[in-house]
Amino acid sequence: MAVRDTRRGAVPANGRDPVWWRGGLDPARPLVLVVGGALGGGPECVRLLGRLVACGHAVVAVRLPRPVPCAECTAASVSRLIDAHAPAADTGRARVIGFDLGGRPALAAAATDPRIDSVHLVGAPVSRLFEEADRILRLPPVAVDALVDATGATGGEQLPYLLGGLALRPEQLYEIRGRVWVGHAPDDPLTAPQDLALLKLTLERSVFHDFGPTGGTSPRGGAVYRWLVDGVRRAGSAAR
């Protein structure tokens, strides 16, 4: 089967289409939707996207709209992206990868959209970051700067207001029926241990992977990409 690979390096001038990369589009291929975050999942992950295409998937990579407000990163935005690619990929067994902030809409969508077979998270905040203003203000400067850029905040002091209220509730997480793969690091400031405990208590099917200390950042790099590709492939095998 020929792979049609169309790469898009920038958001179109109208600023409304968050897609920046498409590859392997074919109605017979299951869709993998990659939702970038503030700190990961952008152009640095093109190698990951190519690997997913080589494994037989149609891949669409999107970035959070900039500026956000983050309240717009909802389940509906992910489902609309799946709708938009229904003619070009098999969206009935979609996988969604969410990097850091991109994990929030990925999880929320999986709770309401039965087409999502699996969710694969990397350093995704679930609850504590969104509930505790002090936690946001204590983040490393590089993380604060990235969040300010992603949300369109005027400064770090505005982040608690913009991110507040985004915490996923247990009753939402209970609704997720697909398998959720959770990649995390013990020193990642975005993913609190309480978030991991919440996911373990509420998710019906889950796989957790500790990447080890990362120097105070979200996991990234080759080990993360290999884990994601393996998880997407295994999720597809389980679905058949």
C-alpha positions as CSV (number, residue, x, y, z in Angstrom):
1,M,0.0,0.0,0.0
2,A,1.4,3.4,-1.0
3,V,1.8,5.9,1.8
4,R,0.7,9.4,1.0
5,D,2.8,11.7,3.2
6,T,1.9,15.3,3.3
7,R,3.8,17.4,5.8
8,R,2.6,20.8,7.0
9,G,5.0,22.9,8.9
10,A,2.8,25.8,9.9
11,V,-0.7,26.6,10.8
12,P,-2.6,28.1,7.8
13,A,-3.0,31.8,7.6
14,N,-6.6,31.7,8.9
15,G,-5.2,30.4,12.2
16,R,-8.2,28.0,12.7
17,D,-6.7,24.7,11.7
18,P,-4.4,23.3,14.4
19,V,-3.0,20.5,12.1
20,W,0.7,20.9,11.4
21,W,1.5,17.3,10.1
22,R,-0.4,14.6,8.2
23,G,1.0,11.3,7.0
24,G,-0.1,7.9,5.8
25,L,-3.7,9.0,5.2
26,D,-5.7,6.1,3.8
27,P,-9.3,5.0,4.7
28,A,-8.0,1.5,5.6
29,R,-5.5,2.8,8.2
30,P,-6.5,3.4,11.8
31,L,-6.1,7.1,12.8
32,V,-3.5,8.2,15.4
33,L,-4.2,11.7,16.5
34,V,-1.2,13.3,18.3
35,V,-2.1,16.3,20.5
36,G,0.9,18.5,21.3
37,G,1.2,20.3,24.6
38,A,3.1,23.2,26.0
39,L,6.4,21.3,26.4
40,G,6.2,18.4,24.0
41,G,4.7,16.9,20.9
42,G,5.7,19.7,18.5
43,P,8.1,19.6,15.5
44,E,10.7,17.8,17.6
45,C,8.5,14.6,17.4
46,V,8.5,14.3,13.6
47,R,10.6,11.1,13.9
48,L,7.8,9.6,16.1
49,L,5.2,10.5,13.5
50,G,7.2,8.8,10.7
51,R,7.5,5.6,12.8
52,L,3.8,5.5,13.3
53,V,3.1,5.9,9.6
54,A,5.7,3.1,8.9
55,C,3.7,0.9,11.3
56,G,0.6,1.2,9.2
57,H,-1.3,4.2,10.8
58,A,-2.7,7.3,9.4
59,V,-1.2,10.1,11.5
60,V,-2.5,13.6,12.2
61,A,-0.5,15.9,14.5
62,V,-2.1,19.0,16.0
63,R,-0.9,21.7,18.3
64,L,-3.0,23.5,21.0
65,P,-4.4,26.6,19.4
66,R,-2.3,29.6,20.2
67,P,-3.3,31.6,22.1
68,V,-5.5,29.1,23.9
69,P,-7.6,29.8,26.3
70,C,-7.1,26.4,27.7
71,A,-10.8,26.0,28.5
72,E,-11.3,25.5,24.8
73,C,-9.2,22.4,24.8
74,T,-12.1,20.1,25.4
75,A,-13.3,16.7,24.4
76,A,-15.3,18.3,21.6
77,S,-12.2,19.7,20.0
78,V,-10.6,16.2,19.8
79,S,-13.8,14.6,18.5
80,R,-14.1,17.3,15.8
81,L,-10.6,16.5,14.6
82,I,-11.5,12.8,14.4
83,D,-14.7,13.8,12.5
84,A,-12.7,15.9,10.0
85,H,-10.5,12.9,9.1
86,A,-13.2,10.3,8.7
87,P,-12.9,10.3,4.9
88,A,-9.2,9.8,5.0
89,A,-8.6,7.2,7.8
90,D,-10.3,4.6,9.9
91,T,-11.6,6.7,12.7
92,G,-13.7,3.9,14.3
93,R,-10.6,2.6,16.1
94,A,-8.7,5.8,16.8
95,R,-5.7,6.2,19.1
96,V,-4.9,9.6,20.7
97,I,-1.5,10.6,22.0
98,G,-1.4,13.5,24.4
99,F,1.8,15.3,25.4
100,D,1.5,17.3,28.7
101,L,-1.4,19.7,28.4
102,G,-2.6,17.8,25.3
103,G,-3.3,14.8,27.6
104,R,-6.3,16.6,29.2
105,P,-8.5,16.9,26.1
106,A,-7.3,13.4,25.1
107,L,-8.6,11.9,28.3
108,A,-11.8,14.0,28.3
109,A,-12.6,12.9,24.7
110,A,-12.0,9.2,25.5
111,A,-14.7,9.5,28.2
112,T,-17.3,10.5,25.7
113,D,-16.2,9.3,22.3
114,P,-16.4,5.5,21.7
115,R,-14.3,5.7,18.6
116,I,-11.2,6.2,20.7
117,D,-9.7,2.8,21.4
118,S,-6.8,3.9,23.4
119,V,-5.1,7.0,24.9
120,H,-1.3,7.4,25.3
121,L,-0.2,10.1,27.8
122,V,3.3,11.6,28.2
123,G,3.7,13.8,31.3
124,A,0.1,14.8,31.3
125,P,-1.4,16.8,34.3
126,V,-4.8,15.5,35.3
127,S,-6.0,17.2,38.4
128,R,-3.5,18.7,40.9
129,L,-1.9,21.2,38.6
130,F,-5.2,22.7,37.7
131,E,-6.6,22.8,41.2
132,E,-3.6,24.3,43.1
133,A,-2.5,27.8,42.2
134,D,0.6,27.4,44.3
135,R,1.7,24.4,42.4
136,I,1.6,26.3,39.1
137,L,3.5,29.2,40.6
138,R,6.3,26.9,41.9
139,L,6.9,25.3,38.5
140,P,10.5,25.7,37.0
141,P,10.8,29.0,34.9
142,V,11.1,27.0,31.6
143,A,7.8,25.3,32.3
144,V,6.1,28.6,33.3
145,D,7.3,30.2,30.1
146,A,6.0,27.4,28.0
147,L,2.6,27.5,29.7
148,V,2.4,31.2,29.3
149,D,3.1,30.8,25.6
150,A,0.6,28.0,25.1
151,T,-2.2,29.7,27.0
152,G,-1.7,33.3,25.8
153,A,-1.3,34.5,29.4
154,T,0.3,37.9,29.9
155,G,2.5,36.4,32.6
156,G,2.9,33.5,35.0
157,E,0.7,35.1,37.6
158,Q,-2.3,34.7,35.2
159,L,-1.8,30.9,34.8
160,P,-3.8,29.8,37.8
161,Y,-6.8,31.8,36.5
162,L,-6.5,30.3,33.0
163,L,-5.8,26.7,34.1
164,G,-8.2,26.7,37.0
165,G,-11.2,24.5,36.6
166,L,-9.6,22.1,34.1
167,A,-9.2,19.3,36.7
168,L,-10.7,16.0,35.4
169,R,-13.1,14.6,37.9
170,P,-13.3,10.9,39.0
171,E,-16.7,10.5,37.4
172,Q,-15.3,11.6,34.0
173,L,-12.4,9.2,34.2
174,Y,-14.7,6.3,35.2
175,E,-16.4,6.6,31.8
176,I,-13.2,5.8,29.9
177,R,-13.5,2.3,28.4
178,G,-10.4,2.2,26.2
179,R,-7.0,1.4,27.6
180,V,-4.9,4.3,28.8
181,W,-1.1,4.2,28.6
182,V,0.5,6.6,31.1
183,G,4.1,7.6,30.7
184,H,5.5,9.6,33.6
185,A,8.7,10.7,35.4
186,P,9.0,11.0,39.2
187,D,10.4,14.5,39.0
188,D,8.1,15.8,36.3
189,P,6.5,19.0,37.8
190,L,3.4,18.7,35.7
191,T,2.3,15.2,36.8
192,A,1.8,14.9,40.6
193,P,1.9,11.5,42.3
194,Q,-1.7,12.2,43.3
195,D,-2.6,12.3,39.6
196,L,-1.1,8.9,39.0
197,A,-3.0,7.5,42.0
198,L,-6.3,9.0,40.7
199,L,-5.8,7.4,37.3
200,K,-5.0,4.0,38.9
201,L,-8.1,4.1,41.0
202,T,-10.5,5.3,38.2
203,L,-9.4,3.8,34.9
204,E,-10.8,0.4,33.9
205,R,-7.8,-0.5,31.8
206,S,-4.4,1.1,32.2
207,V,-0.7,0.6,31.7
208,F,1.8,2.8,33.6
209,H,5.5,3.3,32.6
210,D,8.0,5.2,34.8
211,F,10.8,6.7,32.6
212,G,12.9,7.5,35.6
213,P,14.2,10.9,36.6
214,T,14.4,13.4,33.8
215,G,15.9,16.4,35.5
216,G,12.7,18.1,36.3
217,T,11.0,18.0,32.9
218,S,8.4,15.9,31.2
219,P,9.7,12.7,29.5
220,R,10.9,13.1,26.0
221,G,13.3,11.7,23.4
222,G,13.9,8.3,21.8
223,A,12.8,6.1,24.7
224,V,9.5,7.9,24.9
225,Y,8.9,7.5,21.1
226,R,9.7,3.8,21.2
227,W,7.3,3.4,24.1
228,L,4.5,5.2,22.3
229,V,5.0,3.3,19.0
230,D,5.0,0.0,21.0
231,G,1.9,1.0,22.9
232,V,0.0,2.1,19.8
233,R,0.8,-1.2,18.0
234,R,-0.2,-3.3,21.1
235,A,-3.4,-1.3,21.4
236,G,-4.2,-2.1,17.8
237,S,-3.5,-5.8,18.3
238,A,-5.7,-6.0,21.3
239,A,-8.6,-4.3,19.4
240,R,-8.6,-6.9,16.6
